[in-house]
Amino acid sequence: MKKTAIILGITGVTGSLLAKHLFDDERFEKVISFHRRPSGLQHPKLEEHVIDMFELEKHQEAFKADVVFCCVGTTQSKTSDRETYKKIDYGIPLAAAKLCVTNDIKRLIVISALGADPESRVFYNKVKGEMERDVLAKKPKNTYFLEPALLAADREEKRVAEKIGIAAFKVLNPFLIGPLKKFRSIKPKALVKTILYLTFKTYEEARVPSDEIQKLADA
């Protein structure tokens, strides 16, 4: 039976790339997207809901699928207000988890970040860690957190520090071996390949670190 997928964050780099893969994938018959502004994407499979993402739980009736892909996220440079930042990176995935439980959705895949830790002194890592912990506490079925390192993506928006980091890691990546492999930068297409892998197969842990993402993508 063909699947219906929900994407949260379709306007981002990974979300848009994932959507295009799903459009071409015969295993999926419908792609439902919830986002705060029109995606600009057009396809017969796509069903768009332009909503206030902070009120996701109000859309329970439309939030029905076989799998949910949560690709939302922001940066501290883009969202400097910490309360708003947490509402995005913590609040939206948690709302999605609650809806997965309510509507008996069988699989939830969330993009988190390497270093996610609720006890971290780094605000970004702490929020991601709290999100993972509290999403799991809701007990959605078959939940996975992908924890990529620096995402080597081409973006329309200017992120000077990120571009410098990507350039640096092109040089550093070959030297990051053994336990340091998880710190290598990773491309969005590898992330998407692993997301699709986890849609149909299982992984022994809820958290998938960056080096394992790459390994599953290469498989």
Rosetta silent file (secondary structure, phi, psi, omega in degrees, C-alpha in Angstrom):
SEQUENCE: MKKTAIILGITGVTGSLLAKHLFDDERFEKVISFHRRPSGLQHPKLEEHVIDMFELEKHQEAFKADVVFCCVGTTQSKTSDRETYKKIDYGIPLAAAKLCVTNDIKRLIVISALGADPESRVFYNKVKGEMERDVLAKKPKNTYFLEPALLAADREEKRVAEKIGIAAFKVLNPFLIGPLKKFRSIKPKALVKTILYLTFKTYEEARVPSDEIQKLADA
SCORE:     score description
SCORE:     0.000 S_00000001
   1 L     0.000  134.876 -179.091    0.000    0.000    0.000 S_00000001
   2 L   -72.180  153.212 -172.817    1.314    3.418   -0.932 S_00000001
   3 E  -102.667  155.509  169.519    2.129    5.860    1.859 S_00000001
   4 E  -109.928  131.889 -179.043    1.081    9.354    2.811 S_00000001
   5 E  -117.914  145.206  170.871    3.810   11.559    4.270 S_00000001
   6 E  -109.115  132.386  174.276    3.656   14.791    6.233 S_00000001
   7 E  -115.683  127.569  170.311    6.551   17.248    5.933 S_00000001
   8 E  -107.872  119.388 -177.597    7.083   20.035    8.443 S_00000001
   9 L    99.685   33.718 -177.592    9.659   22.479    7.102 S_00000001
  10 L   -68.540  -18.442 -179.206    9.197   21.966    3.364 S_00000001
  11 L   -83.938   -7.004  178.176   10.524   25.471    2.641 S_00000001
  12 L   -84.834  174.738 -177.619   13.962   24.632    4.086 S_00000001
  13 H   -59.918  -53.406 -177.207   16.898   23.071    2.265 S_00000001
  14 H   -70.850  -42.179 -178.871   16.355   19.520    3.517 S_00000001
  15 H   -61.466  -42.722 -179.662   12.559   19.676    3.504 S_00000001
  16 H   -68.939  -38.993  177.869   12.337   20.867   -0.104 S_00000001
  17 H   -65.509  -41.617  177.289   14.859   18.282   -1.274 S_00000001
  18 H   -60.853  -44.956 -179.587   12.962   15.553    0.583 S_00000001
  19 H   -57.776  -43.800 -179.227    9.676   16.659   -1.001 S_00000001
  20 H   -63.440  -35.909  175.800   11.136   16.397   -4.495 S_00000001
  21 H   -66.412  -41.545 -179.368   12.314   12.860   -3.743 S_00000001
  22 H   -66.380  -34.975  177.755    8.870   11.905   -2.450 S_00000001
  23 H   -60.747  -35.509 -177.384    7.212   13.297   -5.579 S_00000001
  24 H   -89.345   -8.272 -175.039    9.338   10.918   -7.665 S_00000001
  25 L   -91.889  116.803 -176.655    8.963    7.959   -5.296 S_00000001
  26 L   -68.254  -11.756  178.998    6.177    5.592   -6.351 S_00000001
  27 L   -77.024  -10.428 -179.470    5.868    4.300   -2.775 S_00000001
  28 E  -115.581  131.794  178.896    4.212    7.603   -1.792 S_00000001
  29 E  -102.356  -21.631 -178.756    0.800    8.705   -3.054 S_00000001
  30 E  -147.564  142.426  174.510    0.437   11.966   -1.116 S_00000001
  31 E  -123.709  115.179  179.681    2.710   14.556    0.505 S_00000001
  32 E  -102.537  129.878 -178.716    1.023   16.843    3.042 S_00000001
  33 E  -122.077  134.585  171.349    2.885   19.970    4.066 S_00000001
  34 E  -114.559  124.074 -179.268    2.247   22.334    6.959 S_00000001
  35 E  -157.618  167.174 -172.468    4.221   25.579    6.782 S_00000001
  36 L   -89.804  -12.482  177.938    3.945   29.298    7.506 S_00000001
  37 L  -145.582  153.054 -178.868    4.408   30.561    3.934 S_00000001
  38 L   -54.447  138.436 -175.520    3.722   29.112    0.450 S_00000001
  39 L   -78.835  -25.732 -174.746    6.450   26.698   -0.598 S_00000001
  40 L    83.663   -5.316  178.490    6.391   27.539   -4.300 S_00000001
  41 L   -84.970  144.791  177.281    6.385   23.804   -5.028 S_00000001
  42 L  -134.864  128.504  177.638    3.771   22.354   -7.340 S_00000001
  43 L  -166.647  145.647  178.940    2.949   18.684   -7.807 S_00000001
  44 L   -57.605  -26.173 -179.489   -0.211   16.536   -8.021 S_00000001
  45 L   -78.571  -18.574 -168.607    0.863   14.690   -4.855 S_00000001
  46 E   -85.457  129.581  172.397    1.242   17.864   -2.790 S_00000001
  47 E  -120.538  112.064 -174.091   -1.397   19.071   -0.348 S_00000001
  48 E   -99.857  141.100  172.858   -0.366   22.352    1.265 S_00000001
  49 E  -128.435  107.479  177.953   -1.592   23.884    4.514 S_00000001
  50 E   -89.775  111.095 -170.760   -0.295   27.411    5.152 S_00000001
  51 L  -138.805  174.551  167.492   -0.805   27.880    8.894 S_00000001
  52 L   -80.728  109.913 -174.106    0.604   29.372   12.072 S_00000001
  53 H   -65.668  -18.857  176.610    3.103   26.641   12.930 S_00000001
  54 H   -78.064   -4.383  177.423    2.879   27.536   16.617 S_00000001
  55 H  -120.597   35.086 -176.618   -0.748   26.364   16.452 S_00000001
  56 H   -57.245  -37.139 -175.977   -0.069   23.031   14.760 S_00000001
  57 H   -65.235  -16.027  177.384   -2.188   21.097   17.244 S_00000001
  58 H   -74.468   -8.138 -174.691   -5.310   22.907   15.995 S_00000001
  59 H  -110.488   37.698 -177.223   -4.979   21.004   12.707 S_00000001
  60 L   -57.989  -40.245 -175.700   -5.501   17.496   14.040 S_00000001
  61 L   -63.662  -34.768 -179.237   -8.078   16.559   11.392 S_00000001
  62 L   -88.190  -13.447 -174.161   -5.689   17.234    8.526 S_00000001
  63 L   -88.657   71.465 -177.896   -2.663   15.767   10.324 S_00000001
  64 L  -134.322  124.840 -176.045   -3.085   12.175    9.157 S_00000001
  65 L  -165.029 -179.590  175.099   -0.384   10.129    7.471 S_00000001
  66 L   -92.390  -28.473 -176.878    1.821    7.046    7.678 S_00000001
  67 E  -148.491  144.329  176.777    4.995    8.960    8.460 S_00000001
  68 E  -118.239  129.446  175.514    5.898   12.467    9.632 S_00000001
  69 E  -109.844  114.636 -179.403    9.151   14.175    8.664 S_00000001
  70 E  -102.106  102.246 -176.579    9.981   17.113   10.927 S_00000001
  71 L  -110.817   19.729 -178.507   12.580   19.230    9.141 S_00000001
  72 L   -75.786  156.256  177.125   11.942   22.516   10.944 S_00000001
  73 L   168.478  155.509  177.524   14.740   24.495   12.505 S_00000001
  74 L  -138.670 -173.607  177.408   16.274   27.915   12.787 S_00000001
  75 L  -129.008  160.083  179.646   19.538   29.477   13.911 S_00000001
  76 L   -67.263  -28.837  178.169   20.393   31.902   16.677 S_00000001
  77 L   -72.393  -31.800 -179.387   21.581   34.441   14.109 S_00000001
  78 L   -84.517  -35.446 -179.875   18.244   34.232   12.285 S_00000001
  79 L  -126.576   88.847 -173.782   16.066   34.032   15.408 S_00000001
  80 L   -76.194  -25.470  178.766   17.858   35.927   18.173 S_00000001
  81 L   -72.965  117.974 -173.218   14.916   35.893   20.598 S_00000001
  82 H   -65.668  -33.197  179.576   15.414   32.742   22.669 S_00000001
  83 H   -65.608  -44.482  178.095   11.740   32.264   23.445 S_00000001
  84 H   -65.936  -41.711  178.458   10.823   32.290   19.746 S_00000001
  85 H   -55.691  -45.242 -178.050   13.806   30.083   18.950 S_00000001
  86 H   -70.167  -33.061  177.884   12.606   27.475   21.440 S_00000001
  87 H   -63.073  -29.989  179.288    9.036   27.630   20.132 S_00000001
  88 H   -81.967  -59.757 -171.408   10.404   26.595   16.736 S_00000001
  89 H   -76.522  -21.298  178.765   13.104   24.020   17.532 S_00000001
  90 H  -108.780  -49.737 -171.574   11.383   22.555   20.593 S_00000001
  91 H   -66.645  -42.766 -177.103    7.700   23.414   20.361 S_00000001
  92 H   -67.701  -48.256  176.390    6.936   22.327   16.791 S_00000001
  93 H   -59.910  -36.133  179.779    8.520   18.836   17.017 S_00000001
  94 H   -67.083  -41.140  176.834    6.782   18.298   20.373 S_00000001
  95 H   -62.671  -39.043  178.522    3.405   19.287   18.887 S_00000001
  96 H   -63.878  -40.733  178.918    4.052   16.891   15.996 S_00000001
  97 H   -62.191  -42.441  178.535    4.809   14.068   18.438 S_00000001
  98 H   -61.556  -42.089  179.992    1.545   14.676   20.285 S_00000001
  99 H   -69.015  -33.595  176.448   -0.404   14.572   17.012 S_00000001
 100 H   -62.160  -40.823  178.832    1.377   11.363   15.977 S_00000001
 101 H   -68.702  -46.485 -178.606    0.167    9.720   19.195 S_00000001
 102 H   -60.815  -41.940 -175.194   -3.358   11.120   18.886 S_00000001
 103 L   -99.660   10.429  176.234   -3.745   10.068   15.244 S_00000001
 104 L    54.462   46.451  175.482   -1.826    6.787   15.561 S_00000001
 105 L   -81.968  131.838 -166.232    0.840    7.736   13.027 S_00000001
 106 L   -80.143  -17.464 -174.715    3.354    4.896   12.883 S_00000001
 107 E  -150.028  136.424  178.959    6.618    6.738   12.291 S_00000001
 108 E  -132.093  123.843  179.562    8.178   10.100   13.200 S_00000001
 109 E  -122.364  120.569 -173.510   11.570   11.243   11.910 S_00000001
 110 E  -118.221  133.084  172.828   12.973   14.490   13.310 S_00000001
 111 E   -84.684  117.814  179.337   16.068   16.397   12.218 S_00000001
 112 L  -110.747 -133.524  179.805   17.940   17.367   15.365 S_00000001
 113 L  -159.689  149.307  174.488   21.646   18.194   15.666 S_00000001
 114 L   -60.626  134.449 -179.977   24.930   16.690   16.722 S_00000001
 115 L    94.148    2.429  178.758   25.605   17.524   20.367 S_00000001
 116 L   -57.914  125.207 -175.464   21.949   17.575   21.430 S_00000001
 117 L  -161.452  116.766 -178.700   21.977   17.309   25.224 S_00000001
 118 L   -62.385  -16.831  179.199   19.398   18.600   27.725 S_00000001
 119 L   -98.255    3.048 -176.904   22.232   19.220   30.214 S_00000001
 120 L   -66.053  147.616  174.355   24.396   21.187   27.775 S_00000001
 121 L   -84.448  -11.019  177.509   25.545   24.710   28.666 S_00000001
 122 L   -86.905  120.489 -173.135   25.219   25.615   24.983 S_00000001
 123 H   -54.521  -47.359 -178.180   21.700   26.964   24.439 S_00000001
 124 H   -58.184  -49.339 -179.161   21.320   25.460   20.933 S_00000001
 125 H   -66.735  -36.603  179.970   22.400   21.975   22.046 S_00000001
 126 H   -63.741  -45.442 -179.949   20.328   22.198   25.219 S_00000001
 127 H   -62.354  -44.161  179.121   17.126   23.012   23.303 S_00000001
 128 H   -62.941  -40.642  179.225   17.703   20.147   20.873 S_00000001
 129 H   -66.014  -41.868  177.401   18.379   17.775   23.763 S_00000001
 130 H   -64.254  -37.682  177.906   15.259   18.851   25.631 S_00000001
 131 H   -61.713  -49.078 -179.822   13.271   18.391   22.435 S_00000001
 132 H   -59.924  -46.841 -179.565   14.510   14.822   21.937 S_00000001
 133 H   -59.037  -46.586 -173.349   13.864   13.924   25.569 S_00000001
 134 H   -79.435  -28.489  172.777   10.351   15.353   25.666 S_00000001
 135 H   -64.394  -45.970  179.688    9.321   13.998   22.261 S_00000001
 136 H   -63.422  -31.621  179.792   10.283   10.488   23.401 S_00000001
 137 H   -65.330  -23.561  177.338    8.331   11.026   26.633 S_00000001
 138 L   -77.999  -12.574  176.725    5.161   11.338   24.518 S_00000001
 139 L    60.411   46.169  170.223    5.896    7.790   23.250 S_00000001
 140 L   -68.915  150.104 -176.781    5.232    8.209   19.530 S_00000001
 141 L   -73.986  144.097  172.191    5.838    4.981   17.616 S_00000001
 142 L    45.465   63.487 -178.579    9.105    4.366   15.735 S_00000001
 143 E   -99.665  134.220  178.122   10.712    7.732   16.432 S_00000001
 144 E  -130.900  139.761  174.312   14.144    8.635   15.098 S_00000001
 145 E  -113.302  118.869  174.911   16.275   11.747   15.601 S_00000001
 146 E   -88.612  127.069 -175.563   18.867   12.455   12.944 S_00000001
 147 E  -115.349   74.852 -178.908   21.791   14.337   14.493 S_00000001
 148 L   -73.434  153.564  169.583   23.834   15.797   11.627 S_00000001
 149 L   -79.701 -154.134  179.946   26.991   17.813   12.057 S_00000001
 150 L   -55.721  127.472 -179.497   27.452   20.955    9.947 S_00000001
 151 E   -86.918  116.988 -178.727   25.126   20.739    6.943 S_00000001
 152 L   -85.370   81.370 -174.400   27.048   21.490    3.755 S_00000001
 153 L  -120.089  148.353  171.808   24.152   23.121    1.911 S_00000001
 154 L   -89.592  119.592 -177.626   23.815   25.825   -0.714 S_00000001
 155 L  -116.603  151.475  175.518   21.344   28.368    0.647 S_00000001
 156 L   -72.363  -37.638 -178.378   19.709   31.413   -0.887 S_00000001
 157 L   -76.521  154.685 -178.494   20.071   33.342    2.357 S_00000001
 158 L   -86.032  120.464  173.702   23.456   34.683    3.422 S_00000001
 159 L  -130.303   86.127 -171.222   25.078   32.793    6.292 S_00000001
 160 H   -60.045  -48.541 -178.355   28.669   33.999    6.217 S_00000001
 161 H   -61.140  -39.789 -179.962   29.913   32.020    9.224 S_00000001
 162 H   -65.418  -40.928  179.266   28.290   28.859    7.908 S_00000001
 163 H   -63.668  -38.402  177.154   29.883   29.296    4.471 S_00000001
 164 H   -64.425  -42.544  179.114   33.290   29.718    6.088 S_00000001
 165 H   -62.379  -43.156  179.812   32.677   26.576    8.145 S_00000001
 166 H   -61.596  -43.884  179.111   31.657   24.551    5.087 S_00000001
 167 H   -62.732  -40.538 -179.941   34.782   25.638    3.235 S_00000001
 168 H   -65.528  -40.695 -177.103   36.957   24.735    6.225 S_00000001
 169 H   -72.625  -19.572  172.971   35.395   21.294    6.599 S_00000001
 170 H   -60.826  -33.306  178.292   36.098   20.467    2.953 S_00000001
 171 H   -83.461  -40.687 -173.947   39.726   20.489    4.037 S_00000001
 172 H   -76.381  -31.915 -172.501   39.218   18.969    7.498 S_00000001
 173 H   -48.979  -45.680 -178.643   36.843   16.106    6.645 S_00000001
 174 H   -62.614  -21.858 -178.173   39.522   13.627    5.423 S_00000001
 175 H   -91.110   -9.090  179.013   41.407   14.062    8.706 S_00000001
 176 L   -91.089   94.053 -175.634   38.354   13.371   10.878 S_00000001
 177 L  -122.567  168.957 -179.375   38.600    9.615   11.241 S_00000001
 178 H    60.424 -132.483 -178.836   37.601    7.004   13.826 S_00000001
 179 H   -62.543  -19.220 -178.461   35.564    8.565   16.656 S_00000001
 180 H   -83.165   -5.769 -178.255   35.952   11.982   15.002 S_00000001
 181 H   -57.400  -32.601 -176.037   34.006   10.906   11.883 S_00000001
 182 H   -67.279  -13.131  179.822   30.763   12.129   13.404 S_00000001
 183 H   -92.100   -2.734  178.111   32.084   15.707   13.231 S_00000001
 184 L   -65.374  144.540  173.615   32.473   15.676    9.435 S_00000001
 185 L   -64.604  155.864 -174.621   30.190   18.012    7.520 S_00000001
 186 E  -137.512  145.813 -177.146   27.364   16.248    5.741 S_00000001
 187 L   -89.472  149.017  179.671   25.351   17.012    2.612 S_00000001
 188 H   -56.295  -34.271 -178.444   21.553   17.365    2.585 S_00000001
 189 H   -65.512  -30.649  175.886   21.197   14.554    0.034 S_00000001
 190 H   -68.670  -39.168  177.599   22.787   12.136    2.524 S_00000001
 191 H   -61.477  -44.581 -179.580   20.289   13.281    5.136 S_00000001
 192 H   -65.299  -41.561  178.240   17.395   12.683    2.735 S_00000001
 193 H   -59.506  -41.618 -179.514   18.655    9.216    1.782 S_00000001
 194 H   -71.272  -37.154  175.746   18.790    8.227    5.452 S_00000001
 195 H   -57.506  -45.853 -179.459   15.341    9.692    6.121 S_00000001
 196 H   -68.022  -36.244  176.155   13.933    7.486    3.353 S_00000001
 197 H   -59.505  -46.926 -176.895   15.876    4.485    4.652 S_00000001
 198 H   -73.089  -14.311  176.115   14.368    4.912    8.120 S_00000001
 199 H   -68.821  -31.729 -173.974   10.891    5.261    6.637 S_00000001
 200 H  -115.298  -11.403 -179.297   10.923    1.628    5.580 S_00000001
 201 L  -130.335  170.781 -178.423   13.515    0.024    7.852 S_00000001
 202 L  -108.607  159.191  176.445   14.426    0.108   11.528 S_00000001
 203 L  -130.476  145.478 -170.050   17.503    1.308   13.382 S_00000001
 204 L   -69.321  -20.001 -178.445   18.522    0.001   16.775 S_00000001
 205 L  -121.687  155.586  177.035   18.656    3.429   18.448 S_00000001
 206 L   -73.064  -31.479 -177.456   16.321    6.422   18.481 S_00000001
 207 E  -102.302  130.197 -178.275   19.251    8.800   17.893 S_00000001
 208 E  -116.955  104.293 -178.469   21.290    8.551   14.698 S_00000001
 209 E   -69.990  166.620 -170.327   24.594   10.486   14.879 S_00000001
 210 H   -56.938  -42.288 -179.090   26.120   12.162   11.840 S_00000001
 211 H   -66.654  -33.096  176.826   28.589    9.404   10.946 S_00000001
 212 H   -72.890  -34.106  173.882   25.795    6.813   11.061 S_00000001
 213 H   -57.016  -47.532 -179.764   23.620    9.043    8.867 S_00000001
 214 H   -64.375  -39.945 -179.632   26.369    8.996    6.262 S_00000001
 215 H   -63.838  -43.524  179.407   26.843    5.251    6.621 S_00000001
 216 H   -67.994  -36.157  177.577   23.139    4.540    6.123 S_00000001
 217 H   -64.796  -41.528  179.803   23.044    6.918    3.159 S_00000001
 218 H   -68.250  -28.348  179.200   26.014    5.156    1.547 S_00000001
 219 L   -68.356    0.000    0.000   24.325    1.774    2.094 S_00000001
